[in-house]
Structure formats: C-alpha cells, structure tokens
Amino acid sequence: MAASAEVQDAFMTYTVYDDIITIKLIQEACKVLDISMEAILKLFGEYFFKFCKMSGYDRMLRTLGGNLTEFIGNLDALHSYLALSYQEMNAPSFRVEAGADGTMLLHYYSDRSGLCHIVPGIIEAVAKDFFDTDVAMSILDMNEEVERTGKKEHVVFLVVQKPRRQKRRADRPQDSEDIHTDQEALKTMLLRMKEKYLSIPVCPGEKSHRDVNASVMFGKGPLGDTFQPIYPERLWIEKDVFCNAFPFHLVFDEALRVKQAGVNIQKYVPGLLTQKFRIDEYFSIIHPQITFSISSICKFINSQFVLKTRREIMPKAWMSQPTLELRGQMIWMESLGCMFYMCSPKLCSLKELEESKMHLSDIAPHDTTRDLILLNQQRLAEMELSNQLEKKKEELRVLSKNLAIEKKKTETLLYAMLPEHVANQLKEGRKVAAGEFKTCTILFSDVVTFTNICAACEPIQIVNMLNAMYSKFDRLTNVHEVYKVETIGDAYMVVGGVPVPVESHAQRVANFALGMRISAEEVMNPVTGAPIQIRVGIHTGPVLAGVVGDKMPRYCLFGDTVNTASRMESHGLPNKVHLSPTAYRALENKGFEIVERGEIEVKGKGKMTTYFLIRNLNATEEEIMGLSAALTHQKETKHSLTSGPPPCHLHMVGSSQTHDQRQMYFVSMKGGWGYRSEDTRVKDDRYEETRDPEISDEATPAVSPVAGQDSMDAANGQPSPDQINTSFLASERIVSACCKLRPGPYE
C-alpha cells in the first residue's frame, strides 16, 4: 500500500499521472467542497485504504504485522513487491521510532511534495480496521533533504494510539470538561515530543536499531503478552562456518570500509577484501535511490536494498562478466559501529542464473532464492505452455471462422441445387422420401433458333449470352418465390408450389413468365445484335417430387404434368407465354389479361384449347421485375375492396389452324421426363431424340394477342416477328370476360 494517488491510478489503469494533475484536481475539489486541501487528502487516504482492500490486497495487508508499528515497518517491503508489477510506481518510504509509552515517531520520505497529508488518513483507517485502535496524528517536523535523486520531502509524524475499548466507557457522551482535558493532555504531549525530537542530533550512532524496535507493543493473546527473547552470552558459530552458511553478506563500517564478506561475494567480486577499497567503489545502490552513506541508509533502514557491482572497478579479465545484483536487508549494529547487509543474488529465473554465470550450488540451501528461481521457472514454463495454448486457440478460432465461411458457401451452393429441407435431410444422412403434390404450376422456356445461333457463334459468345439470360431469370426466381428445377442448354425450368406448397403457385409462375419475357429483351443475340426471343409454356397439375441418384443427386419432378408443360413450350410461339387449359383455369379471375389461342393438336395429348398470357392487370413492369416495393407490399398486406373488378379481355379465336413451318423435336428421358427442342439437341444416353410426326412442315396454330392485329408485314408481305405464317379466319369470334381484382398477384 502506498500513500499516493499515483499508486491507485496504477492499480486501476497502469497509468502514471503527473502530480501537477493530482494537485489541480485536489484544488478544484477544495473549491467545490469548500474544505481545506489537508482535509481532502486525509479523506482520500481513508478511501485509498478501502480501495486496496476491495482490490484484493486485504489478506496481504493483514499479514504485514501484528500491531500498527510492525505494520508500518513492513510497508517498504510491500512497496518493493508491488514495484515488480508497477515498475513506474514512485512509492514513499517509512521509518518508525517506537516509544515506551505507546507513542511513535513516523518518518515519511518521498520524492513528491504536497501529498504527506494522505498518510494520516491511511494510518488511522488501518489502526481502526485491523487493530481496533484510534490514532491521533500530528506533524512534528517537515523539511527537505538532498539525496542522490534530488530533494526528498521528510515529514515526521507523532502517532498516539488509544485502544477503542477504553474510549467507550459508559455509552454516554463526554462533557465539555472531559474533552477539554483530553485536548490539553494531547497538546502537552505533542510539545514534549517535539522538543525531544528536535534535540536529537542526526547521527546513526546515537540510537540503535535494536533500541528503536525493542519497545514494540505486542499483539493480543497469551503469546504476545508473555514472550521475551533470550540471547546467548556469546555467538556460538565459527567465522568460516558463518561465511559459508551465509555466502552473500557484507559488513562495513561508518567509513564504508568492508570488514567482512561471504565466500561467494568474494568469488564474484574479486579483491573486495584484499584491495582495501570502500564498498561504494565496488557497489552502487539501485534501490532506494539514495547516496551511499550510513546516515542515508539509516533513514531507509526498513527498505529492501538492491546493490549492483560497478564494472569499472573489476579486473580487465572480468570486464566481459555480467554485473552482480544483490538484494537484501540492512541492519545497523551500534555496538560495533557497522552496517550488516544480509543479501542474496537478485535472480528470478534460470535464464538470469545462466547469464550471471552462476549455479544453484552458489546459493545457500536455506536461501529461498533457490525456490524462487525454480518456482518462477515452472511458472514461466506454464506461461509458455499457456501462450502456446492461446496461440493454438487463436489458430483454431481462425480456422473455425474460415470453416464456418466455407460451410456457409457450401450450404449456399447446396441450397442452390436442392431445396433447403431436402439438403438438410441429405446432410444428416437420411433418405429423402418422394413427395406427392396435388397441384403445382410448371414452366418451361427455351431460346428461339438456338441451334442457328450456336452454329454461327463462338462457344464463349453462347456461354456469355446464356449466363446473362440465366442471371436475370435466377434473380426473378427470388422475386416471385418460385423454385428453379434445372437448366439444360437453353432450356429453363421452374415450378411453383413445390417443394413448399402455396395457394398462389399459378400467379407466382405467371408473373415470373412475364418477367422472363421482359428480361429477354435485355439479352442480345450475338448473331443479329437484336434481343433474343424465348418461348414459354406453363401447365398446372399434380406431380411427384423426389431426389434421384447418389452421385450429383438432383431434385426432380415426375408425372404427366411435366410432359404437358414441356408440350406447351414446344408448341408455343416466340415471345409468347403459352398456357394449358388447367393453367388458364388457375389464373382465371386472378387479375391477368389472357387471350385464347384456340384448339391445337398437341403430341400425345390430342386436341387442346390453349391460351396466351398477355400481362398482369394489377402490376406494372417495374413491380413484375422486382424493382418496386409495391409488389411486396401487396403480398404482405390485404386491402379491402373499394371498387368493382376491372374488366379483362379474353379473345376467342376460331378453330381453324395453320402450321408453323419449323420442325419440333421432343426428348423423352428414359424412365422419367423431359424435353428438348431442335435448338438444344444433345447426344446423351439418358435421352432419346424423336421427331414429332404429327407436326408437319406447315405451322402450329397462332393468334395475335390483340384482336385485329395484322399477321403479315404490310410493307414486304413477310411474317411479323411474333407470328410465323399465321392467318385469321374471317369468321373469328371475340368474347369478353371479367377478372376479379385481388389484393395481390399471389393472394
């Protein structure tokens, strides 16, 4: 525990603040609280003691001494210990002179002036808490003394102790006369002690260290009251035995001449006894930072002293040797007029021992420095192991983080190939059972004249075109929440209502189809430079869905609904969304404009009345493309109807049919489903390619999406881009129907 604000700052933040900041802070507190600086510093001292206890130093503080005198006498040792952790700590030093009447003189030394009033707050709090004693402290003398590091503030406190149990006499308040008597007695004692102190000359031989500490007020209990030490009449130990038992010790007189030295100090400091040099020529005092004199040492007699050999005094052959540092206690022997320095090498680890070119055998067996070195080495080994574990832990954390990132990428890729619940079942090693869906809507699309484009372009151009187109289509699957089943060449297949059943599956797929048609206008044909044209077919019906294959498993759809949807695409027209009858019924009265194409011959299905999807009456192109928040708002919020349903026009065309003059090819998967147009024919053992014999070289039926639109280009007599060799009968009939307005396309 150190009587300074600096130590508290060090405990809390490991930061040392300049004393100027501390003084300014105290001065401001004086202004705010309207009390003196001495009172604030004393209050701070009381709080600092409580802070040290709360910071985990309570047990350590209680073991410093059995009474207040012993406690203060060991404060310097505590400061030396704390300096190992808080190296920039500039702690004060304390020295106690005890009197027979229970009073004591407390000498306070500090490089920092103006903070001495913290001491009474700390000492009074310690006495009250640890020793159940009330203490009165007053300043007898205050001066500055010049030391090696500069001026030191030296303050002498008179400390008067009074047990608290004597104070509580009758649970009655003292009258003014008793208080006045106590104050007069204290004042008289203060004057007497001050006169006595000022009359003492500054000489180390006047008062022995033994006399100073002999009149210690022992602690409570039978042992403390009855113990009296017994000293022998003569010292029963031989000189050589003593010098070998204590290999690191020094004895020097007031003139600093070395009188005696341990055998190992003589070994590592050659010429110490033979050259007749003074001890301050061989050693310098590292701690405390004072001049090397008996008087200065006596002032800090309770401090731990660290001495270091001077390299310049060593023999030339020893110049490469490391300097020796000693740590120990100074004891003044008044009868001999000599100072006894009992010390040990200042070593903390085997590394320092090796650097000093010493061995454990050089240290006495009873010296705890041996245990300190070995225990600290074990601690360093444990710290190294702990650091390695921390490094491995950090490496594992980084690897775990990278693994999580890669796992996320893998899951994202897996979820892009399979539905999430299916992928999770496969990850868990479970078999995925096929599921039956009573109703869903399937869409197929392909690129018109894809074979001709492939023949006229470089492969990279085809890849870039398909990538641009599929990227736009993939974004639309997220907008309209439909599931992309697969792509084969230029063919693109999605489904609504699978794998998660939803009632609005037909509307979702219809809006997706309209978005596909808009997106295709942004993808250019690498041959002509014009936008590509796509055919889209949609059919609604039941399917069976499941995962097939062990290597590269795919989530596939099975059933006649898939075949019919494929027929709708293959029998469709460029830039048209071709609907089957069931798809039309699913979209009827759902806010879409639909025209009837008429009755056509569909391979494997016979004659079917099919339809073309024109537009969504309740959504703009921006909403269809997911460029507006309005579509999402429609999906999430239901609005009350405020008006009747808007009309939608259904154009019915006569049954006469013309035929497209292009050849259509169908691909049936062995044991499954699928389709291919002529543009995406691929030789593969999974497919068998057949030409539809029912489709002649004439044309498939077609119809203009708007009644009355000419089917031929008036300027050159060639077919328009949207209609290939189509004609209307003179007897075409047109009917109108109404579509009911709904809150949103998927509601």
C-alpha positions in Angstrom: 0.0 0.0 0.0 1.5 3.3 -1.0 0.4 6.7 0.3 -0.1 8.3 -3.1 -2.7 8.9 -5.7 -0.3 7.5 -8.2 -0.5 4.0 -6.8 -4.2 4.0 -7.1 -4.0 5.1 -10.7 -1.5 2.3 -11.3 -3.8 -0.3 -9.7 -6.7 0.7 -11.9 -5.2 1.7 -15.2 -1.5 1.0 -15.1 -1.2 4.7 -16.0 1.0 7.2 -14.1 -0.3 10.7 -13.9 1.8 13.8 -13.2 1.5 15.2 -9.7 0.5 18.5 -11.2 -2.7 16.9 -12.4 -3.3 15.4 -9.0 -2.8 18.8 -7.2 -5.0 20.6 -9.7 -7.7 18.0 -9.1 -7.5 18.5 -5.3 -7.6 22.3 -5.6 -10.8 22.1 -7.7 -12.3 19.7 -5.1 -11.4 22.2 -2.4 -13.3 24.9 -4.2 -16.4 22.7 -4.8 -16.5 21.2 -1.3 -15.3 24.3 0.5 -12.8 22.4 2.7 -9.1 22.5 3.1 -6.5 20.6 1.0 -5.3 18.7 4.1 -8.8 17.5 4.8 -9.3 16.3 1.2 -6.0 14.4 1.2 -6.8 12.8 4.5 -10.2 11.7 3.2 -8.5 10.3 0.1 -6.1 8.3 2.3 -9.1 6.7 4.1 -10.7 5.9 0.8 -7.5 4.6 -0.7 -7.1 2.0 2.2 -10.7 0.8 1.5 -9.9 0.7 -2.3 -6.8 -1.5 -1.7 -8.9 -3.9 0.4 -11.6 -4.2 -2.3 -8.9 -4.7 -5.0 -7.7 -8.0 -3.4 -4.9 -6.8 -1.1 -6.8 -7.3 2.1 -5.2 -10.5 3.2 -1.7 -9.3 2.2 -2.2 -6.1 4.2 -3.3 -8.0 7.3 -0.2 -10.2 7.3 2.3 -7.2 7.4 2.4 -7.0 11.2 0.7 -7.9 14.5 0.4 -4.3 15.5 0.5 -0.9 13.9 4.2 -0.4 14.5 5.1 -3.7 12.7 2.6 -2.9 10.0 4.2 0.5 9.2 7.7 -1.0 9.5 6.9 -3.5 6.7 5.3 -1.1 4.2 8.6 -0.6 2.4 8.8 -4.4 1.8 5.3 -4.3 0.3 6.3 -1.4 -1.9 9.3 -3.4 -3.2 6.9 -6.3 -4.1 4.4 -4.0 -5.8 7.3 -2.4 -7.8 7.7 -5.7 -9.6 4.2 -5.3 -11.2 4.0 -1.5 -11.3 7.6 -0.6 -12.4 6.8 3.1 -12.7 5.4 3.4 -9.2 7.3 6.0 -7.2 6.3 5.0 -3.6 7.3 6.7 -0.4 9.4 5.2 2.4 8.5 4.8 6.1 10.6 4.5 9.2 9.2 4.1 12.7 10.7 5.0 16.1 8.6 3.5 18.9 8.4 4.9 22.4 7.8 3.1 25.7 4.5 5.0 26.3 2.9 3.7 23.2 3.6 6.7 21.1 5.8 6.5 18.0 7.5 8.8 15.5 6.7 8.0 11.9 9.3 9.3 9.4 7.9 9.8 5.9 10.2 10.2 2.9 9.0 11.0 -0.6 10.3 12.5 -3.9 6.9 14.1 -4.3 5.9 17.0 -2.2 2.5 18.1 -1.0 1.0 14.6 -0.6 2.1 13.8 3.0 -1.4 14.6 4.4 -2.6 11.4 2.8 -0.6 9.4 5.4 -2.9 10.2 8.5 -5.9 9.1 6.6 -4.3 5.8 5.7 -2.8 5.1 9.1 -5.9 6.0 11.1 -8.1 3.7 8.8 -5.6 0.8 9.2 -5.5 1.2 13.0 -9.2 1.3 13.3 -9.9 -1.6 10.9 -7.0 -4.0 11.6 -6.1 -3.3 15.3 -9.3 -1.8 16.8 -7.3 1.3 17.8 -7.9 5.0 17.5 -4.9 7.0 16.3 -4.2 10.8 16.6 -1.5 12.0 14.2 0.2 15.4 14.0 3.2 16.8 12.2 6.3 17.4 14.4 8.6 18.5 11.7 8.7 18.9 7.9 11.8 19.6 5.8 13.6 18.7 2.6 16.7 16.6 2.4 19.1 16.3 -0.5 19.6 12.8 -1.8 21.2 11.3 -5.0 17.9 11.7 -6.9 17.2 15.2 -5.7 15.3 16.7 -2.8 13.2 14.4 -0.7 10.4 15.6 1.5 11.0 14.4 5.0 7.9 14.6 7.4 7.9 13.4 11.0 4.5 12.5 12.4 3.7 12.0 16.1 1.4 8.9 16.4 -0.6 8.5 19.6 -2.6 5.2 19.9 -5.6 4.8 22.1 -7.5 1.4 22.2 -11.1 2.0 21.2 -12.5 -0.2 24.0 -11.1 2.3 26.6 -12.7 5.1 24.8 -16.2 3.5 25.0 -16.6 3.8 28.7 -20.2 4.2 29.7 -22.1 4.7 26.4 -22.5 8.3 27.5 -21.2 11.3 25.7 -18.2 13.1 27.2 -18.9 16.5 28.7 -17.1 19.6 27.5 -14.8 19.5 30.6 -13.5 15.9 29.7 -13.0 16.9 26.1 -11.0 20.0 27.1 -8.9 17.9 29.5 -8.1 15.4 26.7 -7.2 18.1 24.3 -4.9 19.8 26.8 -3.1 16.4 27.6 -2.6 15.8 23.9 -1.3 19.2 23.3 1.2 18.9 26.2 2.4 15.5 24.9 2.8 16.9 21.4 5.0 19.8 22.7 7.1 17.4 24.8 7.7 15.0 21.9 8.5 17.8 19.5 11.2 19.3 21.9 12.6 15.8 22.4 12.7 15.1 18.6 14.4 18.5 17.8 17.1 17.9 20.4 18.2 14.6 18.9 21.3 15.0 16.7 21.4 13.4 13.2 23.9 10.7 13.9 23.4 7.0 13.2 25.3 6.0 16.4 23.1 7.9 18.8 20.1 5.5 18.7 20.5 1.8 17.8 18.2 0.0 15.5 17.6 -2.6 18.3 16.5 0.1 20.8 14.2 1.7 18.2 12.3 -1.6 17.7 12.7 -3.1 21.2 9.7 -1.4 22.7 7.2 -2.8 20.3 3.6 -3.1 21.5 2.9 -6.8 21.0 -0.4 -8.1 19.8 -3.2 -9.5 21.8 -3.3 -13.1 23.3 -1.2 -15.1 25.8 1.8 -15.5 23.5 2.1 -11.8 22.7 1.9 -10.9 26.4 4.4 -13.4 27.8 7.1 -13.8 25.1 10.6 -12.4 25.9 13.6 -13.3 23.6 16.7 -14.9 25.2 20.1 -14.0 23.6 23.3 -16.1 24.2 26.3 -14.7 26.1 28.5 -15.4 23.1 27.9 -16.2 19.5 28.2 -20.0 19.1 29.3 -20.1 15.5 32.7 -20.1 13.9 33.8 -17.4 11.5 34.4 -19.7 8.5 31.1 -21.6 9.1 29.2 -18.3 9.2 30.8 -17.0 6.0 30.0 -20.3 4.2 26.5 -20.6 5.7 25.7 -17.0 4.6 27.8 -16.8 1.3 26.2 -13.5 0.4 26.6 -10.9 3.1 28.6 -7.8 3.8 29.7 -5.9 6.9 31.1 -2.3 6.5 31.8 0.5 9.0 30.9 4.1 9.1 33.8 4.9 6.7 32.3 2.4 4.3 35.3 0.1 4.6 34.4 -3.6 4.1 35.1 -5.6 7.2 33.6 -8.9 6.3 32.1 -10.7 3.2 30.5 -14.0 2.4 32.6 -16.5 0.4 30.5 -16.2 -2.8 30.6 -12.4 -2.8 34.4 -12.7 -2.6 34.2 -15.2 -5.5 32.2 -12.9 -7.9 33.7 -9.6 -6.7 37.4 -10.3 -6.6 39.6 -8.0 -4.5 36.8 -7.0 -2.2 38.7 -7.7 1.0 42.3 -7.5 -0.3 42.3 -4.2 -2.2 41.1 -2.1 0.7 38.6 -0.2 -1.4 35.5 1.3 0.1 32.2 -0.5 -0.5 30.7 2.4 -2.6 33.6 2.0 -5.0 32.6 -1.6 -5.6 28.8 -1.2 -5.4 26.1 1.4 -6.2 22.7 1.5 -4.6 20.0 0.8 -7.1 17.1 0.9 -4.7 16.2 3.0 -2.8 17.8 5.8 -4.9 19.9 7.4 -2.1 23.5 8.4 -1.6 25.8 5.6 -0.3 26.2 6.8 3.3 25.4 5.4 6.7 23.1 8.2 7.5 21.1 7.8 4.3 20.8 4.1 4.7 19.6 4.5 8.3 16.8 6.7 7.1 15.5 3.9 4.8 16.5 1.1 7.1 13.2 -0.7 6.6 13.5 -0.7 2.9 14.8 -3.5 0.8 18.2 -2.6 -0.6 19.4 -3.5 -4.1 23.2 -3.2 -4.8 24.9 -3.6 -8.1 28.6 -4.1 -8.8 30.5 -1.3 -10.7 32.0 -2.7 -13.9 34.9 -0.1 -13.9 36.4 -1.4 -10.7 36.5 -5.0 -11.9 39.8 -6.5 -13.3 40.2 -6.3 -17.1 39.8 -10.1 -17.4 36.4 -9.7 -15.7 35.1 -6.9 -18.0 33.1 -9.4 -20.0 31.5 -10.9 -16.9 27.9 -9.8 -16.2 27.4 -7.4 -13.3 26.2 -8.9 -10.0 23.0 -7.6 -8.3 22.3 -8.2 -4.7 19.0 -7.8 -2.8 18.6 -7.8 0.9 18.3 -6.1 4.3 20.5 -3.5 6.0 20.9 -3.9 9.8 22.8 -1.3 11.9 25.0 -2.7 14.7 25.6 0.2 17.0 27.9 -1.6 19.4 30.3 -2.3 16.5 29.5 0.9 14.6 29.0 -1.3 11.5 26.2 -2.0 9.0 25.3 -5.6 8.3 24.0 -6.3 4.8 22.3 -9.8 4.6 21.6 -10.4 0.9 21.1 -12.9 -1.9 21.7 -12.6 -5.7 18.8 -10.8 -7.4 17.7 -13.6 -9.7 14.3 -14.7 -10.8 14.8 -17.4 -13.4 17.3 -20.0 -14.7 18.0 -17.7 -17.7 19.2 -15.0 -15.3 21.2 -17.5 -13.4 22.9 -18.7 -16.6 23.5 -15.1 -17.7 25.2 -14.4 -14.4 27.3 -17.5 -14.9 26.2 -18.8 -11.5 24.8 -22.1 -10.4 22.2 -23.1 -7.8 25.1 -24.5 -5.7 26.3 -21.0 -5.2 23.2 -20.1 -3.3 22.8 -21.4 0.2 20.3 -24.2 0.7 18.4 -22.2 3.3 18.1 -19.2 0.9 14.6 -19.0 -0.6 16.2 -17.6 -3.8 16.6 -21.2 -4.9 12.9 -21.9 -4.5 12.1 -18.6 -6.2 14.2 -19.4 -9.3 12.8 -23.0 -9.6 9.2 -21.9 -8.9 9.5 -19.0 -11.3 11.0 -21.3 -13.9 8.0 -23.6 -13.5 5.7 -20.6 -13.8 7.5 -19.4 -16.9 7.1 -22.9 -18.4 3.4 -22.9 -17.5 3.1 -19.4 -19.0 4.9 -20.6 -22.2 2.5 -23.5 -22.4 -0.4 -21.2 -21.8 0.8 -18.9 -24.5 1.1 -21.8 -26.9 -2.4 -22.9 -26.0 -3.6 -19.4 -26.6 -1.9 -19.4 -30.0 -3.4 -22.7 -30.8 -6.7 -21.5 -29.5 -6.5 -18.4 -31.8 -5.5 -20.6 -34.7 -8.4 -22.8 -34.1 -10.7 -19.8 -33.8 -9.4 -18.5 -37.2 -9.8 -22.0 -38.7 -13.2 -22.3 -37.2 -14.2 -18.9 -38.6 -12.8 -19.9 -42.0 -14.5 -23.3 -41.8 -17.8 -21.5 -41.0 -17.4 -19.3 -44.0 -16.6 -22.2 -46.2 -19.5 -24.2 -44.7 -21.8 -21.2 -45.5 -20.5 -21.2 -49.1 -21.1 -24.9 -49.4 -24.6 -24.7 -47.9 -25.4 -21.8 -50.2 -24.2 -23.9 -53.2 -26.1 -26.9 -51.9 -29.3 -24.9 -51.3 -29.0 -23.6 -54.9 -29.0 -27.1 -56.2 -31.6 -28.7 -53.8 -34.5 -27.4 -51.6 -33.3 -26.5 -48.2 -35.2 -29.2 -46.3 -34.1 -31.8 -48.8 -30.5 -30.7 -48.5 -30.7 -30.8 -44.7 -32.0 -34.4 -44.8 -29.2 -35.4 -47.1 -26.6 -33.8 -44.8 -28.0 -35.7 -41.9 -27.6 -38.9 -43.9 -31.3 -39.6 -44.1 -33.1 -40.8 -47.2 -35.4 -38.3 -48.8 -38.8 -39.8 -49.5 -40.6 -38.8 -52.6 -43.5 -36.3 -52.0 -46.7 -36.0 -53.9 -48.1 -32.6 -54.7 -51.7 -32.5 -55.7 -51.3 -29.2 -57.6 -48.5 -27.1 -58.8 -47.5 -25.0 -61.8 -44.6 -25.9 -64.0 -42.9 -23.6 -66.5 -40.5 -24.4 -69.4 -38.7 -21.9 -71.7 -36.1 -22.0 -74.4 -34.4 -19.7 -76.9 -35.9 -19.5 -80.4 -33.4 -20.6 -83.2 -30.8 -21.5 -80.6 -29.2 -24.1 -82.9 -28.7 -21.5 -85.6 -27.1 -19.1 -83.1 -24.7 -21.9 -81.9 -23.7 -22.6 -85.4 -22.8 -19.0 -86.2 -21.1 -18.0 -83.0 -18.0 -18.8 -80.9 -18.7 -21.0 -77.8 -17.7 -18.2 -75.4 -20.4 -16.0 -77.0 -23.0 -18.6 -76.4 -21.8 -19.0 -72.8 -21.9 -15.2 -72.2 -25.4 -15.0 -73.7 -26.8 -17.8 -71.6 -25.1 -16.6 -68.5 -26.6 -13.1 -69.0 -30.1 -14.6 -69.5 -30.0 -17.1 -66.7 -28.6 -14.5 -64.2 -31.7 -12.4 -64.9 -34.0 -15.3 -64.6 -32.4 -16.5 -61.4 -33.0 -13.1 -59.8 -36.6 -13.3 -60.8 -37.0 -16.7 -59.0 -36.2 -14.9 -55.8 -38.5 -12.0 -56.6 -41.5 -14.3 -57.2 -40.5 -17.1 -54.9 -40.6 -20.0 -57.4 -38.2 -22.9 -57.4 -35.7 -23.4 -60.2 -35.6 -27.1 -61.1 -32.8 -27.1 -63.7 -31.4 -25.8 -66.9 -30.3 -27.9 -69.8 -28.7 -25.9 -72.6 -31.0 -23.1 -73.4 -34.0 -24.7 -71.6 -35.0 -23.3 -68.2 -37.5 -25.0 -65.9 -39.2 -23.6 -62.7 -42.1 -24.8 -60.6 -44.4 -23.0 -58.2 -45.9 -24.8 -55.2 -43.0 -27.2 -54.9 -41.2 -28.0 -52.6 -43.3 -25.7 -50.4 -47.0 -25.8 -51.3 -48.6 -22.4 -51.7 -52.1 -21.5 -53.0 -50.7 -18.7 -55.3 -48.4 -21.0 -57.2 -50.0 -20.2 -60.6 -49.9 -16.5 -60.1 -46.2 -16.7 -59.0 -45.2 -18.6 -62.1 -47.3 -16.4 -64.4 -45.6 -13.2 -63.0 -42.2 -15.0 -63.4 -43.0 -15.8 -67.0 -43.9 -12.1 -67.7 -40.7 -11.1 -66.1 -38.7 -13.6 -68.2 -40.2 -12.1 -71.3 -39.2 -8.6 -70.2 -35.7 -9.7 -69.2 -35.1 -11.5 -72.5 -35.4 -8.1 -74.3 -32.2 -7.0 -72.5 -30.2 -10.0 -73.8 -28.8 -9.6 -77.3 -28.5 -12.2 -80.0 -24.7 -12.4 -80.8 -25.5 -13.1 -84.4 -28.1 -10.3 -85.2 -27.4 -8.0 -82.3 -31.2 -7.9 -81.7 -32.9 -9.0 -78.5 -33.3 -12.8 -78.2 -36.7 -14.4 -78.4 -37.9 -17.1 -76.0 -40.9 -19.5 -75.9 -42.6 -20.1 -72.6 -45.0 -22.9 -71.7 -47.0 -23.3 -68.4 -49.1 -26.1 -67.2 -50.8 -26.8 -63.8 -51.4 -30.2 -62.3 -50.2 -32.9 -59.8 -46.6 -34.1 -59.7 -44.4 -36.5 -57.7 -41.1 -34.9 -56.5 -38.0 -36.6 -55.1 -34.2 -36.9 -55.1 -32.7 -39.3 -57.6 -29.2 -40.5 -57.9 -26.3 -40.9 -55.4 -23.7 -39.0 -57.4 -24.7 -35.4 -58.0 -28.3 -36.0 -56.7 -31.0 -33.9 -58.3 -34.4 -32.9 -57.1 -36.7 -34.0 -59.9 -40.3 -33.8 -60.8 -42.2 -36.8 -62.2 -45.6 -37.1 -63.8 -47.7 -36.2 -66.9 -47.8 -32.6 -65.7 -44.1 -32.2 -66.6 -44.7 -33.6 -70.1 -47.7 -31.4 -70.7 -45.8 -28.3 -69.6 -43.0 -29.3 -72.0 -45.5 -29.6 -74.8 -46.9 -26.1 -74.0 -43.4 -24.7 -74.5 -42.6 -26.7 -77.7 -45.9 -25.7 -79.3 -45.6 -22.1 -78.2 -44.6 -19.0 -80.2 -41.7 -16.6 -79.9 -42.1 -14.1 -77.1 -45.4 -15.7 -76.1 -46.4 -17.3 -72.7 -48.4 -20.4 -73.7 -50.9 -21.7 -71.2 -52.6 -25.1 -70.9 -56.3 -25.3 -70.0 -55.6 -26.1 -66.4 -53.1 -23.2 -66.1 -55.7 -20.9 -67.6 -58.3 -22.0 -65.0 -55.8 -21.5 -62.2 -55.2 -17.9 -63.4 -58.8 -17.1 -64.3 -60.2 -14.2 -62.4 -56.8 -13.6 -60.8 -56.1 -10.2 -62.4 -54.4 -11.3 -65.6 -55.1 -10.5 -69.3 -55.3 -13.8 -71.2 -56.2 -14.5 -74.9 -57.4 -17.8 -76.2 -55.2 -19.3 -78.9 -57.7 -21.8 -79.9 -57.7 -25.6 -80.4 -54.4 -27.1 -81.4 -53.0 -30.6 -81.9 -50.6 -31.5 -79.0 -48.4 -34.5 -79.3 -49.6 -37.3 -77.1 -52.5 -35.2 -75.8 -54.7 -34.8 -78.9 -56.6 -31.6 -79.4 -56.3 -28.9 -76.7 -57.6 -25.4 -76.3 -54.7 -23.3 -75.2 -54.2 -19.7 -74.3 -51.6 -16.9 -74.3 -50.8 -14.8 -71.1 -50.6 -11.1 -72.1 -50.0 -9.2 -68.9 -50.8 -8.6 -65.2 -53.6 -6.1 -64.9 -52.7 -5.2 -61.3 -48.9 -4.8 -61.5 -46.5 -2.7 -63.5 -43.5 -3.9 -65.3 -41.3 -2.5 -62.5 -43.3 -4.5 -60.0 -43.0 -7.6 -62.1 -39.3 -7.2 -62.3 -39.0 -6.6 -58.6 -37.9 -3.0 -59.0 -40.6 -1.6 -56.8 -41.7 -2.3 -53.2 -45.3 -2.2 -54.1 -45.5 -5.8 -55.1 -44.0 -6.9 -51.8 -46.5 -4.7 -50.0 -49.3 -6.3 -51.9 -48.1 -9.7 -50.9 -47.9 -8.8 -47.2 -50.9 -6.6 -46.7 -54.5 -7.3 -47.6 -56.6 -4.4 -48.6 -60.3 -4.0 -48.5 -62.1 -3.8 -51.9 -63.1 -0.3 -52.7 -64.4 -0.8 -56.3 -65.7 -3.5 -58.6 -63.4 -5.7 -60.5 -61.8 -4.2 -63.6 -62.6 -5.8 -66.9 -60.1 -8.1 -68.6 -60.5 -9.0 -72.3 -60.5 -12.7 -73.3 -60.1 -13.0 -77.1 -61.5 -16.2 -78.6 -60.2 -17.3 -82.0 -61.8 -19.7 -84.4 -60.8 -23.3 -84.6 -59.1 -23.1 -88.0 -55.4 -23.7 -87.6 -52.4 -23.0 -89.7 -49.0 -24.7 -89.1 -45.5 -23.4 -88.2 -43.0 -24.3 -90.9 -40.3 -25.2 -88.4 -39.5 -28.7 -87.1 -40.0 -29.5 -83.5 -38.2 -32.3 -81.6 -39.0 -33.8 -78.3 -36.7 -35.6 -75.9 -38.1 -38.2 -73.5 -35.9 -39.1 -70.6 -35.6 -42.9 -70.1 -37.7 -43.8 -67.2 -38.5 -40.1 -66.5 -39.5 -36.9 -68.1 -38.0 -34.0 -70.0 -38.0 -32.3 -73.4 -35.7 -30.8 -75.9 -36.3 -28.6 -78.9 -34.3 -28.8 -82.1 -32.2 -26.0 -80.8 -30.9 -27.9 -77.8 -30.4 -31.4 -79.1 -27.7 -33.2 -77.1 -26.4 -36.7 -77.7 -26.7 -38.4 -74.3 -27.5 -41.9 -73.2 -30.2 -40.5 -70.8 -32.2 -39.1 -73.7 -33.7 -40.4 -76.9 -34.5 -37.9 -79.5 -37.6 -38.3 -81.7 -39.2 -36.1 -84.3 -42.9 -35.4 -83.8 -44.5 -36.9 -86.8 -47.8 -35.1 -86.2 -46.2 -31.7 -86.7 -45.9 -31.1 -90.5 -43.8 -28.6 -92.3 -46.7 -26.2 -92.2 -47.1 -24.1 -89.0 -48.5 -24.5 -85.5 -51.6 -22.5 -84.7 -51.1 -19.0 -83.5 -53.1 -15.9 -82.8 -52.4 -12.2 -82.3 -52.6 -11.1 -78.7 -54.8 -8.2 -79.6 -57.8 -8.6 -81.8 -57.5 -7.1 -85.3 -53.7 -7.1 -85.4 -52.4 -7.9 -88.8 -50.5 -11.1 -89.1 -48.4 -10.0 -92.1 -46.0 -7.1 -92.5 -47.8 -4.8 -94.9 -44.7 -3.4 -96.3 -43.0 -6.6 -97.6 -45.5 -9.3 -97.1 -43.3 -11.2 -94.7 -44.4 -12.6 -91.4 -44.1 -10.4 -88.4 -41.6 -11.4 -85.7 -44.3 -12.6 -83.3 -46.2 -14.6 -85.9 -44.8 -17.0 -88.3 -47.2 -17.8 -91.3 -50.3 -17.2 -89.2 -53.7 -16.1 -90.5 -57.1 -15.5 -89.1 -60.3 -16.8 -90.4 -62.8 -14.3 -91.5 -65.3 -15.8 -89.1 -63.2 -15.2 -85.9 -65.3 -14.6 -82.9 -64.3 -12.4 -79.9 -65.8 -12.6 -76.4 -65.1 -10.7 -73.3 -64.9 -11.8 -69.7 -64.2 -10.0 -66.4 -61.3 -10.8 -64.0 -61.9 -10.1 -60.3 -59.5 -7.6 -58.6 -57.4 -9.2 -55.8 -55.1 -7.6 -53.3 -52.0 -9.1 -54.9 -51.0 -11.4 -57.6 -50.3 -14.3 -55.1 -53.3 -13.8 -52.8 
